[in-house]
Every structure is written in structure tokens, then in C-alpha cells.
């Protein structure tokens, strides 16, 4: 959809309050387009006050609607954690899952205001343009999508930040260009994605990033910190003896994990459009809660169930990254994860130290498959070692047949 086609329509502009948001909003209004701005409250840790987005957009003259999606974002984080759905480099898909939450919440709000076109500020080279497009069409097939930074007219008019600032200055709209940043950041409750600018160069260390949700491991305290997490069906329901909602759990885990340098990663991820992108990511809470969950799953899943779980996590991660969270295949995979984590109940104690997570102890595991007697190397009432001879003989039948047939290429 092009700028010239928007006149007479009501456009819901997804905004962050930044230079891009203000420029596009004002430009559309000057073109005679009815614009209503929408912003999602995803508990962004880089925002001191989410109301600042509304204040920043006010000079443009369009109404800004703030949609509270903190609880939905927390629930989405729990879904990703439960499936262990990490992407390339251990990236916790924080931006990918946030787009699903954001578009679902904003489209719902836009419908109540008669919006028939969703506009977003994603670039024409990244993943988010595909996510905004697909989620909008999935959730509201009749709603059209306008991508300003794929529009030839706007790209020609605003090739850079200076041109945007100059344009806004003609309307006395504040625009801070400032010094060139070393990287850009996208944030939500689940974590932060840092990319672009200096991070595009592989010669640049990930340590140029200044953590927002915590510290680098070398700057963490010089002492262990213990955390105890109770899981019920794969979900964290208690932290350090206190009942927690998903939102409270994420906030607390972010604080504890962050100050101990947990959840920092670097990735050269494979983008939806086929290119690779370098990013540095923070997700202390998601990493910490999942590390606890992994301990419970090791006790409750058998070998084949564990392999299936890992395969499902990889599939779900790709679906989230590709903007397919609401697809039937994703729902089916998540239902399977629910089955596999049905018995993931227990209490896990972990010690944290400078980016490391150490197992302390675990208990209250009614579905645990671990039997100390069976596993012991000492005399016990567990598995009779003599009974293993028959199984070893059966396994040997195939090995002998392969050897006699000359199918082993080793020394004879």
C-alpha cells in the first residue's frame, strides 16, 4: 500500500515516540490522512514512564492510545520458556514474541476506533516488517498494512535522521537527533535486543553494549546468590517461597538474574528474508527460569520424550521468529509441549555467580524417573547388574551380524 492510497482512510500508527514515529505521523496528517497513534505497554525496561510516549507524540496533533499489554507479554514469555524456544545463538525470541503480543493487542484496540489500515515503522530490511504484516493479516484479514519505510515517496523525502528533524522543525515539533548511537535497542519485559550501527561489524566486541536489565558477568557480585523456584506443569509459580503471577515472576527473575550477569548472548541469526543479522541480547529472567525448568524436565522426561521436547522447542522457536505464533502448527506444537510438561512439578534451588547457574538441590518431584538405587554403582536394592547380561547379548546379535557381513570398516 502506498502513501497516495491512504487519503480518506483511518490509519492506526504504531508508535514509540521517537523521531521516526513523529515524522511519519505528521507527514500522514499533512497528506490528509486521519491518523490515530497506538503504543503498547510491554513493561519496556528502557522506559522510565510509558506515559512519556504519549507526551512525545502530543506535538504531532494526533491522539495516542496506550494499550496495557504487560500481563499478555508475561504470559507469552512463559509460553516461550515452557517450550525452551530459543533461536540462533541462544536468543530468547524476545522481539519475535513481543510482535505477536503487540499486534494482537493493538489490532483489537484499533478495531474499536474504526481503523482500517495499520501502519508500522519497521524497515524494509528486517524481520519486523514481515511480522507486522503477517500478524495483521492473520488477526484482521480485512485490515490493510502501510509500511512507510518501504514507500518510495517517503524514502526519497526522508533519507536520514537529519531530514526528519528538519521536517519536524517546520512545525515546531521537538526532535532530538543527537550523536550517532553505537547500536539500536528494542525492549520489552522479556529482554532487550541490541543491533545495528557498530554491532554490524564482526570486529566489534559485544561488550560495547551497556546492559539495561543487569550487568556483565565480570561486574556481578563476588558471592553466590541462591534462588528457589517452584514449578507447576512447567510454569514458575513460586520464587523464594512467595507465590507469583507470570508478570511478578518475570520481574523478580529479571532482577535476580540481571544483577548476577545471567542471560547475555551474542548471535549471528538467520533472518526471515534470508540475510544474517548480528545481535547482542539480554534476557536474564527467561534464561534463569528456564534453567530451573530444565532441571525438573531432566528428572521427569524419558529419553524419547526429551528428544521430542527439544525438537518441538526448535520448531516453535522458528515459528515465533517467522511471525507464525498463531498458526495451527504452532498451536499443535504448544499443545504437545503442554502434554510433555504436565508432570514438570518440583522445587529447584540454584546458585548464581557471575553469569553462571549452578544446581544446588531439587525436591518435591512426584513424577521423577530418577531412582538412586537403580543408578548407584555400589551394591543396592536397585537394578540387578546380572540381569543386564541378557540385554547385552541381544544387542550383540546385530553387531556380530554386521561384522560378519563386512559392514564394519575398522580393524578386524
Secondary structure, 3 states (H helix, E strand, C coil): CCHHHCCCCEEEEECCCCHHHHHHHHHHHHCCCEEEEEEEECCCCCCCCCHHHHHHHHCCCCCEEEEECHHHHHHHHHHHHHHCCCEHHHECCHHHHHHHHHHHHHHHHHHHCCCCEEEECCCCCCCHHHHHHHHHHHHCCCCEEEEHHHCHHHHHHCCCHHHHHHHHHCCCCCCCCCCCCCCEEEEECCEEEEECHHHHCCCCCHHHCCCCCCCCHHHCCCCCEEEEEEEECCEEEEECCEECCHHHHHHHHHHHHHHCCCCEEEEEEECCCCCEEEEEEECHHHHHHHHHHHHHHHHHCCHHHHHHHHHHHHHHHHHHHCCCCCCHHHHHHHHHHHHHCCCCCEEEEEEEECCEEEEEEEECCCCCCCCHHHHCCCCCCCCCHHHHHHHHHHHHHHHHHHHHCCCCCCCC
